[in-house]
Structure formats: structure tokens, C-alpha cells
Amino acid sequence: MYTYDLLETGCYYLVKMKEDSPVTLIKVAVASDHCLFIQRYDDPMETEWKLKKDTLHDIIECLTDETVKIWEEQFLGSKNPFYEDDSNEE
């Protein structure tokens, strides 16, 4: 078991909230003295405040900037109906 206090503001993490829960992508958006404002990238995206002492079953990894960039291209591209992928044009 881990606590939210281990997470850093501005970072993206793959976590498991409970032992039997799916892997979830979260971002720590804001930190106060006792709480963190978390963005969960579910469908739909959700936001919530968590106490720093609240527990997580597992912190699988902190994503690198490169991985976040690749994920954002996929996530934002799939959410925007006007997005066109020009990478295949010759």
C-alpha cells in the first residue's frame, strides 16, 4: 500500500486504486498542505481531491515526458472528431 503523499505535482502515474481495480492513469494537478487534486483519465475524465494520507494499492510507474506526449497524441486525437493524422501523407 502507498499513499498519495508520494506523488509529485504535474506528474502522470499509472496506478491501481485497489488490488482488483484496473490500471488507471492519473495526474497530480495541485497540491495543498493536506490534499492533492487528482485528474483521473477514465471515460469520462474525472477530478477529485484526495488526502495525502489516503491509500493506493500500487503505484506502477511515473510516466516519462516522452510517454506522456505519445499518450496525449492518442488520447486527444481520439477525442477530437476534427483531428486528422497527417503522418501518413507522402
VEXMAR-259429 format. One record per residue: residue number from 1; z, y, x of N, C-alpha, C, CB in turn. Coordinates in steps of 0.2 Angstrom, whole numbers, padded with zeros to 4 digits. Last residue first. Glycine has a CB too. Layout:
<pts>
<vexpa->NUM nw->Z nv->Y nu->X caw->Z cav->Y cau->X cw->Z cv->Y cu->X cbw->Z cbv->Y cbu->X> $
...
</pts>
This chain:
<pts>
<vexpa->90 nw->-0240 nv->0058 nu->0011 caw->-0244 cav->0057 cau->0018 cw->-0248 cv->0064 cu->0019 cbw->-0248 cbv->0051 cbu->0019> $
<vexpa->89 nw->-0224 nv->0055 nu->0004 caw->-0231 cav->0058 cau->0004 cw->-0234 cv->0058 cu->0011 cbw->-0230 cbv->0066 cbu->0001> $
<vexpa->88 nw->-0212 nv->0050 nu->0004 caw->-0217 cav->0045 cau->0004 cw->-0224 cv->0048 cu->0004 cbw->-0216 cbv->0041 cbu->-0002> $
<vexpa->87 nw->-0203 nv->0061 nu->0002 caw->-0203 cav->0057 cau->0009 cw->-0209 cv->0052 cu->0009 cbw->-0196 cbv->0054 cbu->0010> $
<vexpa->86 nw->-0201 nv->0068 nu->-0009 caw->-0207 cav->0069 cau->-0006 cw->-0208 cv->0065 cu->0001 cbw->-0208 cbv->0076 cbu->-0005> $
<vexpa->85 nw->-0194 nv->0064 nu->-0024 caw->-0194 cav->0062 cau->-0017 cw->-0200 cv->0063 cu->-0014 cbw->-0191 cbv->0054 cbu->-0017> $
<vexpa->84 nw->-0188 nv->0076 nu->-0035 caw->-0194 cav->0072 cau->-0033 cw->-0193 cv->0070 cu->-0026 cbw->-0201 cbv->0076 cbu->-0034> $
<vexpa->83 nw->-0179 nv->0080 nu->-0049 caw->-0179 cav->0078 cau->-0042 cw->-0185 cv->0074 cu->-0040 cbw->-0172 cbv->0074 cbu->-0040> $
<vexpa->82 nw->-0177 nv->0081 nu->-0062 caw->-0182 cav->0085 cau->-0059 cw->-0183 cv->0084 cu->-0052 cbw->-0181 cbv->0092 cbu->-0061> $
<vexpa->81 nw->-0165 nv->0075 nu->-0066 caw->-0171 cav->0072 cau->-0068 cw->-0177 cv->0076 cu->-0065 cbw->-0171 cbv->0073 cbu->-0076> $
<vexpa->80 nw->-0152 nv->0071 nu->-0055 caw->-0157 cav->0077 cau->-0057 cw->-0163 cv->0074 cu->-0059 cbw->-0157 cbv->0081 cbu->-0051> $
<vexpa->79 nw->-0145 nv->0060 nu->-0052 caw->-0143 cav->0064 cau->-0057 cw->-0147 cv->0070 cu->-0059 cbw->-0136 cbv->0067 cbu->-0055> $
<vexpa->78 nw->-0152 nv->0055 nu->-0041 caw->-0152 cav->0051 cau->-0047 cw->-0149 cv->0055 cu->-0053 cbw->-0148 cbv->0044 cbu->-0046> $
<vexpa->77 nw->-0149 nv->0065 nu->-0032 caw->-0156 cav->0063 cau->-0034 cw->-0156 cv->0060 cu->-0040 cbw->-0160 cbv->0060 cbu->-0028> $
<vexpa->76 nw->-0136 nv->0064 nu->-0030 caw->-0138 cav->0070 cau->-0033 cw->-0145 cv->0069 cu->-0035 cbw->-0138 cbv->0076 cbu->-0028> $
<vexpa->75 nw->-0135 nv->0051 nu->-0024 caw->-0131 cav->0052 cau->-0030 cw->-0134 cv->0058 cu->-0033 cbw->-0124 cbv->0054 cbu->-0028> $
<vexpa->74 nw->-0144 nv->0052 nu->-0013 caw->-0145 cav->0046 cau->-0018 cw->-0142 cv->0048 cu->-0024 cbw->-0142 cbv->0040 cbu->-0015> $
<vexpa->73 nw->-0139 nv->0062 nu->-0006 caw->-0146 cav->0062 cau->-0007 cw->-0147 cv->0057 cu->-0013 cbw->-0150 cbv->0061 cbu->-0001> $
<vexpa->72 nw->-0125 nv->0058 nu->-0004 caw->-0127 cav->0064 cau->-0008 cw->-0134 cv->0064 cu->-0010 cbw->-0125 cbv->0070 cbu->-0005> $
<vexpa->71 nw->-0127 nv->0047 nu->0005 caw->-0125 cav->0046 cau->-0001 cw->-0126 cv->0052 cu->-0006 cbw->-0117 cbv->0045 cbu->-0001> $
<vexpa->70 nw->-0131 nv->0055 nu->0017 caw->-0136 cav->0050 cau->0014 cw->-0134 cv->0048 cu->0006 cbw->-0136 cbv->0043 cbu->0018> $
<vexpa->69 nw->-0120 nv->0062 nu->0019 caw->-0126 cav->0066 cau->0017 cw->-0131 cv->0061 cu->0014 cbw->-0129 cbv->0068 cbu->0024> $
<vexpa->68 nw->-0110 nv->0053 nu->0021 caw->-0109 cav->0057 cau->0015 cw->-0116 cv->0060 cu->0013 cbw->-0104 cbv->0062 cbu->0016> $
<vexpa->67 nw->-0115 nv->0048 nu->0033 caw->-0115 cav->0043 cau->0027 cw->-0114 cv->0047 cu->0021 cbw->-0109 cbv->0038 cbu->0028> $
<vexpa->66 nw->-0113 nv->0059 nu->0041 caw->-0120 cav->0056 cau->0040 cw->-0120 cv->0052 cu->0034 cbw->-0122 cbv->0052 cbu->0047> $
<vexpa->65 nw->-0099 nv->0060 nu->0041 caw->-0103 cav->0066 cau->0038 cw->-0110 cv->0063 cu->0037 cbw->-0104 cbv->0072 cbu->0043> $
<vexpa->64 nw->-0091 nv->0045 nu->0036 caw->-0094 cav->0049 cau->0041 cw->-0098 cv->0055 cu->0038 cbw->-0098 cbv->0046 cbu->0047> $
<vexpa->63 nw->-0078 nv->0041 nu->0026 caw->-0085 cav->0041 cau->0027 cw->-0087 cv->0046 cu->0032 cbw->-0089 cbv->0042 cbu->0020> $
<vexpa->62 nw->-0064 nv->0031 nu->0029 caw->-0066 cav->0038 cau->0028 cw->-0073 cv->0038 cu->0030 cbw->-0061 cbv->0043 cbu->0032> $
<vexpa->61 nw->-0061 nv->0015 nu->0020 caw->-0063 cav->0019 cau->0026 cw->-0064 cv->0027 cu->0024 cbw->-0070 cbv->0016 cbu->0028> $
<vexpa->60 nw->-0051 nv->0010 nu->0012 caw->-0055 cav->0006 cau->0015 cw->-0058 cv->0009 cu->0021 cbw->-0061 cbv->0003 cbu->0010> $
<vexpa->59 nw->-0035 nv->0010 nu->0007 caw->-0040 cav->0015 cau->0010 cw->-0045 cv->0011 cu->0014 cbw->-0036 cbv->0021 cbu->0014> $
<vexpa->58 nw->-0028 nv->0002 nu->-0006 caw->-0031 cav->0001 cau->0000 cw->-0035 cv->0007 cu->0001 cbw->-0035 cbv->-0005 cbu->0001> $
<vexpa->57 nw->-0019 nv->0006 nu->-0017 caw->-0019 cav->-0001 cau->-0014 cw->-0022 cv->-0002 cu->-0007 cbw->-0023 cbv->-0006 cbu->-0019> $
<vexpa->56 nw->-0010 nv->0020 nu->-0017 caw->-0016 cav->0017 cau->-0017 cw->-0016 cv->0010 cu->-0014 cbw->-0022 cbv->0021 cbu->-0013> $
<vexpa->55 nw->0004 nv->0030 nu->-0024 caw->0001 cav->0025 cau->-0020 cw->-0006 cv->0023 cu->-0022 cbw->0005 cbv->0018 cbu->-0021> $
<vexpa->54 nw->0011 nv->0046 nu->-0022 caw->0008 cav->0041 cau->-0026 cw->0004 cv->0036 cu->-0022 cbw->0002 cbv->0044 cbu->-0031> $
<vexpa->53 nw->0015 nv->0057 nu->-0014 caw->0018 cav->0050 cau->-0013 cw->0016 cv->0045 cu->-0018 cbw->0026 cbv->0051 cbu->-0015> $
<vexpa->52 nw->0007 nv->0067 nu->-0018 caw->0006 cav->0064 cau->-0011 cw->0009 cv->0058 cu->-0010 cbw->0008 cbv->0069 cbu->-0006> $
<vexpa->51 nw->0001 nv->0066 nu->-0034 caw->0006 cav->0067 cau->-0030 cw->0005 cv->0064 cu->-0023 cbw->0013 cbv->0064 cbu->-0033> $
<vexpa->50 nw->-0015 nv->0071 nu->-0040 caw->-0011 cav->0066 cau->-0038 cw->-0005 cv->0068 cu->-0033 cbw->-0015 cbv->0060 cbu->-0034> $
<vexpa->49 nw->-0026 nv->0078 nu->-0052 caw->-0020 cav->0079 cau->-0047 cw->-0016 cv->0073 cu->-0046 cbw->-0016 cbv->0085 cbu->-0049> $
<vexpa->48 nw->-0043 nv->0075 nu->-0054 caw->-0036 cav->0074 cau->-0056 cw->-0032 cv->0076 cu->-0050 cbw->-0035 cbv->0067 cbu->-0058> $
<vexpa->47 nw->-0059 nv->0072 nu->-0061 caw->-0055 cav->0075 cau->-0056 cw->-0048 cv->0074 cu->-0059 cbw->-0057 cbv->0083 cbu->-0056> $
<vexpa->46 nw->-0074 nv->0061 nu->-0062 caw->-0068 cav->0064 cau->-0064 cw->-0064 cv->0067 cu->-0059 cbw->-0064 cbv->0058 cbu->-0067> $
<vexpa->45 nw->-0091 nv->0058 nu->-0067 caw->-0086 cav->0060 cau->-0061 cw->-0080 cv->0063 cu->-0065 cbw->-0089 cbv->0066 cbu->-0057> $
<vexpa->44 nw->-0093 nv->0045 nu->-0079 caw->-0094 cav->0052 cau->-0076 cw->-0089 cv->0053 cu->-0071 cbw->-0094 cbv->0057 cbu->-0081> $
<vexpa->43 nw->-0093 nv->0036 nu->-0066 caw->-0098 cav->0039 cau->-0070 cw->-0095 cv->0039 cu->-0077 cbw->-0104 cbv->0034 cbu->-0070> $
<vexpa->42 nw->-0084 nv->0042 nu->-0051 caw->-0086 cav->0037 cau->-0056 cw->-0092 cv->0040 cu->-0060 cbw->-0080 cbv->0035 cbu->-0061> $
<vexpa->41 nw->-0079 nv->0049 nu->-0040 caw->-0086 cav->0049 cau->-0041 cw->-0087 cv->0043 cu->-0045 cbw->-0090 cbv->0049 cbu->-0035> $
<vexpa->40 nw->-0065 nv->0060 nu->-0041 caw->-0067 cav->0053 cau->-0041 cw->-0075 cv->0053 cu->-0044 cbw->-0063 cbv->0049 cbu->-0046> $
<vexpa->39 nw->-0057 nv->0072 nu->-0032 caw->-0063 cav->0071 cau->-0036 cw->-0065 cv->0064 cu->-0035 cbw->-0069 cbv->0076 cbu->-0033> $
<vexpa->38 nw->-0040 nv->0078 nu->-0032 caw->-0045 cav->0072 cau->-0031 cw->-0051 cv->0072 cu->-0035 cbw->-0041 cbv->0065 cbu->-0031> $
<vexpa->37 nw->-0028 nv->0087 nu->-0026 caw->-0033 cav->0087 cau->-0031 cw->-0039 cv->0083 cu->-0029 cbw->-0036 cbv->0095 cbu->-0033> $
<vexpa->36 nw->-0012 nv->0083 nu->-0022 caw->-0019 cav->0083 cau->-0020 cw->-0023 cv->0083 cu->-0026 cbw->-0021 cbv->0077 cbu->-0015> $
<vexpa->35 nw->0005 nv->0090 nu->-0019 caw->0000 cav->0086 cau->-0023 cw->-0007 cv->0087 cu->-0019 cbw->-0001 cbv->0089 cbu->-0030> $
<vexpa->34 nw->0014 nv->0097 nu->-0013 caw->0016 cav->0091 cau->-0015 cw->0011 cv->0087 cu->-0018 cbw->0022 cbv->0092 cbu->-0020> $
<vexpa->33 nw->0008 nv->0109 nu->-0008 caw->0014 cav->0106 cau->-0004 cw->0015 cv->0099 cu->-0006 cbw->0020 cbv->0111 cbu->-0005> $
<vexpa->32 nw->-0010 nv->0104 nu->-0010 caw->-0004 cav->0109 cau->-0011 cw->0002 cv->0106 cu->-0007 cbw->-0002 cbv->0110 cbu->-0018> $
<vexpa->31 nw->-0027 nv->0103 nu->-0006 caw->-0020 cav->0100 cau->-0005 cw->-0015 cv->0106 cu->-0006 cbw->-0020 cbv->0098 cbu->0002> $
<vexpa->30 nw->-0042 nv->0098 nu->-0014 caw->-0037 cav->0104 cau->-0012 cw->-0031 cv->0100 cu->-0011 cbw->-0037 cbv->0108 cbu->-0018> $
<vexpa->29 nw->-0051 nv->0087 nu->-0013 caw->-0054 cav->0094 cau->-0013 cw->-0049 cv->0099 cu->-0011 cbw->-0056 cbv->0095 cbu->-0020> $
<vexpa->28 nw->-0055 nv->0072 nu->-0007 caw->-0049 cav->0077 cau->-0007 cw->-0052 cv->0084 cu->-0007 cbw->-0044 cbv->0075 cbu->-0002> $
<vexpa->27 nw->-0065 nv->0061 nu->-0016 caw->-0065 cav->0067 cau->-0011 cw->-0058 cv->0071 cu->-0012 cbw->-0071 cbv->0071 cbu->-0011> $
<vexpa->26 nw->-0069 nv->0044 nu->-0017 caw->-0065 cav->0050 cau->-0019 cw->-0066 cv->0055 cu->-0014 cbw->-0058 cbv->0048 cbu->-0020> $
<vexpa->25 nw->-0076 nv->0029 nu->-0024 caw->-0077 cav->0035 cau->-0019 cw->-0073 cv->0041 cu->-0022 cbw->-0085 cbv->0037 cbu->-0018> $
<vexpa->24 nw->-0069 nv->0013 nu->-0026 caw->-0071 cav->0020 cau->-0029 cw->-0071 cv->0025 cu->-0023 cbw->-0065 cbv->0022 cbu->-0033> $
<vexpa->23 nw->-0070 nv->-0004 nu->-0029 caw->-0070 cav->0001 cau->-0024 cw->-0073 cv->0008 cu->-0027 cbw->-0075 cbv->-0001 cbu->-0018> $
<vexpa->22 nw->-0061 nv->-0009 nu->-0044 caw->-0067 cav->-0009 cau->-0040 cw->-0066 cv->-0004 cu->-0034 cbw->-0073 cbv->-0007 cbu->-0044> $
<vexpa->21 nw->-0045 nv->-0018 nu->-0044 caw->-0049 cav->-0012 cau->-0046 cw->-0055 cv->-0012 cu->-0041 cbw->-0046 cbv->-0005 cbu->-0046> $
<vexpa->20 nw->-0035 nv->-0026 nu->-0040 caw->-0040 cav->-0029 cau->-0044 cw->-0045 cv->-0024 cu->-0046 cbw->-0038 cbv->-0033 cbu->-0049> $
<vexpa->19 nw->-0025 nv->-0017 nu->-0033 caw->-0028 cav->-0023 cau->-0030 cw->-0035 cv->-0026 cu->-0033 cbw->-0023 cbv->-0029 cbu->-0030> $
<vexpa->18 nw->-0030 nv->0000 nu->-0036 caw->-0026 cav->-0006 cau->-0037 cw->-0029 cv->-0012 cu->-0034 cbw->-0024 cbv->-0007 cbu->-0045> $
<vexpa->17 nw->-0039 nv->0008 nu->-0030 caw->-0033 cav->0011 cau->-0033 cw->-0028 cv->0005 cu->-0034 cbw->-0035 cbv->0014 cbu->-0040> $
<vexpa->16 nw->-0047 nv->0008 nu->-0015 caw->-0046 cav->0003 cau->-0021 cw->-0039 cv->0006 cu->-0023 cbw->-0045 cbv->-0004 cbu->-0019> $
<vexpa->15 nw->-0059 nv->0019 nu->-0008 caw->-0053 cav->0016 cau->-0009 cw->-0052 cv->0011 cu->-0015 cbw->-0048 cbv->0022 cbu->-0011> $
<vexpa->14 nw->-0068 nv->0028 nu->0003 caw->-0069 cav->0023 cau->-0001 cw->-0062 cv->0020 cu->-0002 cbw->-0074 cbv->0018 cbu->0002> $
<vexpa->13 nw->-0068 nv->0046 nu->0004 caw->-0065 cav->0040 cau->0006 cw->-0067 cv->0035 cu->0001 cbw->-0057 cbv->0040 cbu->0006> $
<vexpa->12 nw->-0071 nv->0062 nu->0012 caw->-0073 cav->0057 cau->0007 cw->-0070 cv->0050 cu->0009 cbw->-0081 cbv->0056 cbu->0006> $
<vexpa->11 nw->-0062 nv->0077 nu->0015 caw->-0065 cav->0071 cau->0017 cw->-0066 cv->0066 cu->0011 cbw->-0060 cbv->0067 cbu->0022> $
<vexpa->10 nw->-0056 nv->0088 nu->0011 caw->-0063 cav->0089 cau->0012 cw->-0066 cv->0082 cu->0014 cbw->-0063 cbv->0094 cbu->0018> $
<vexpa->9 nw->-0040 nv->0084 nu->0017 caw->-0044 cav->0088 cau->0013 cw->-0051 cv->0089 cu->0016 cbw->-0040 cbv->0095 cbu->0013> $
<vexpa->8 nw->-0035 nv->0067 nu->0021 caw->-0037 cav->0074 cau->0023 cw->-0041 cv->0077 cu->0018 cbw->-0040 cbv->0073 cbu->0030> $
<vexpa->7 nw->-0022 nv->0055 nu->0016 caw->-0029 cav->0058 cau->0016 cw->-0030 cv->0065 cu->0018 cbw->-0032 cbv->0057 cbu->0008> $
<vexpa->6 nw->-0009 nv->0052 nu->0016 caw->-0013 cav->0050 cau->0022 cw->-0020 cv->0053 cu->0022 cbw->-0013 cbv->0043 cbu->0023> $
<vexpa->5 nw->-0004 nv->0055 nu->0004 caw->-0002 cav->0059 cau->0009 cw->-0006 cv->0058 cu->0015 cbw->0005 cbv->0059 cbu->0010> $
<vexpa->4 nw->-0007 nv->0044 nu->-0005 caw->-0012 cav->0049 cau->-0004 cw->-0010 cv->0054 cu->0001 cbw->-0012 cbv->0053 cbu->-0011> $
<vexpa->3 nw->-0001 nv->0029 nu->0003 caw->0000 cav->0035 cau->-0001 cw->-0006 cv->0040 cu->0000 cbw->0007 cbv->0038 cbu->0001> $
<vexpa->2 nw->-0004 nv->0011 nu->0002 caw->-0004 cav->0018 cau->0006 cw->-0002 cv->0023 cu->0001 cbw->-0011 cbv->0018 cbu->0009> $
<vexpa->1 nw->0000 nv->-0006 nu->0004 caw->0000 cav->0000 cau->0000 cw->0000 cv->0006 cu->0004 cbw->0006 cbv->0000 cbu->-0005> $
</pts>
